[in-house]
Amino acid sequence: MLLLSVDKIGFVEIRITGSKGNIELIPENYDIREIISILETAENLLFPVDKKDRPIISYNIEHGSVKHIFKTSIQFIIGFNAIIGQVNQQQNIDFLDLPTAKALENFQETAAKKDYVFSIKTSIPYTNELKIDRTTRLFRSEAVWAEAEFYFYGKVTNAGGKDKANIHISTEEYGTIRIGTPIAFLEEYEDNLLYKTFGIRAIGKQHSETGELDGNSLKFIELIDYQPKYDEHYLSNLRSKAKKTWLSNINPDNWLKEIRGGYEA
C-alpha cells in the first residue's frame, strides 16, 4: 500500500441517520457488524478493482448521527466525487463497474430494511452529495445482467470449503476467480486438483453491454482436462495434408493477383 503526504489526502464522509427503536442512532449504539460492513463497502466504492496496490485508507467514526470518515489519496477522492455526482443525476447505477454498483446496492438495501438515510459526500469544495433512503431505488437493472456460459483456463490454487465449496482458478484474462462447486464433485474427484492446469466450464451472470462478469455468481458445470502443448508432429501432418489437397491446386501468381484485385503496387 502507498503512503501519502498530508497535502495529498482527502476524505469521503458517509453519514448515516436513523434510530434504534426510539433511540437516535449514534456511535455508541452502532453495532460492530455494521461497522465491518461499512468498511468493506467503502473499500469497494473507492477501489473497486485494484485493491492490492491501493493507497492507505484511514478511518474514523464521529457523532452526527453516525459519520464514517475515510481518508485516502485526493486523486481517488476527486474521481469518486465525479461518480456520486453522476449517480445522483441519473439515479441509476447500471453504468458503474460491478463492485461499485454492489456497494451502493448494499447501502440501498440497508436503507430500506432499517429506515436509515445515507448521505455520501467528499472533502472536495462544492462536493457532490448522494443521498440514499427507503424511497430511492439504486439497484442494477435485472435485464442488464444475463446468464451466460464461460470457459476458464488456468491453474487451480484452492479447492474446498466447509459449507459452500468452491474452486479458485488463476487465469490470465480475469486473474484469480472463485467458482461455486458442488461438494459431491470434490469428494468424488480422486486426483489432487491443486496447482494443476485445467479448464472449467461454468455459468454465471454477464453484463449485456460491457461484457463484465459477476464473479460472485459463477457456478461449476464441468472440469476439462487441459494440457496445452506445441505438437510439431501434429502441425507437420496438417501441412502435408494441405499441400496434397487445396494448396496443390493453387497457382501462386494467379492467387496473388486475385487477392490484390485490380491494384498493382
C-alpha positions, 0 to 999 in steps of 0.5 A: 500500500502507498503512503501519502503526504498530508497535502495529498489526502482527502476524505469521503464522509458517509453519514448515516441517520436513523434510530434504534427503536426510539433511540437516535442512532449514534456511535455508541449504539452502532453495532460492530457488524455494521461497522465491518460492513461499512468498511468493506463497502467503502473499500469497494466504492473507492477501489473497486478493482485494484485493491492490492496496490491501493493507497492507505485508507484511514478511518474514523467514526464521529457523532452526527448521527453516525459519520464514517470518515475515510481518508485516502489519496485526493486523486481517488477522492476527486474521481469518486466525487465525479461518480456520486455526482453522476449517480445522483443525476441519473439515479441509476447505477447500471453504468458503474463497474460491478463492485461499485454498483454492489456497494451502493446496492448494499447501502440501498438495501440497508436503507430500506430494511432499517429506515436509515438515510445515507448521505455520501459526500467528499472533502472536495469544495462544492462536493457532490452529495448522494443521498440514499433512503427507503424511497430511492431505488439504486439497484442494477437493472435485472435485464442488464445482467444475463446468464451466460456460459464461460470457459476458464483456463488456468491453474487451480490454487484452492479447492474446498470449503466447509459449507459452500465449496468452491474452486479458485482458478488463476487465469490470465484474462480475469486473474484469480476467480472463485467458482461455486462447486458442488461438494459431491464433485470434490469428494468424488474427484480422486486426483489432487486438483491443486496447482494443476492446469485445467479448464472449467466450464461454468455459468454465471451472470454477464453484463449485456453491454460491457461484457463484465462478469459477476464473479460472485455468481459463477457456478461449476458445470464441468472440469476439462482436462487441459494440457496445452502443448506445441505438437510439431508432429501434429502441425507437420501432418496438417501441412502435408495434408494441405499441400496434397489437397487445396494448396496443390491446386493453387497457382501462386501468381494467379492467387496473388493477383486475385487477392490484390484485385485490380491494384498493382503496387 
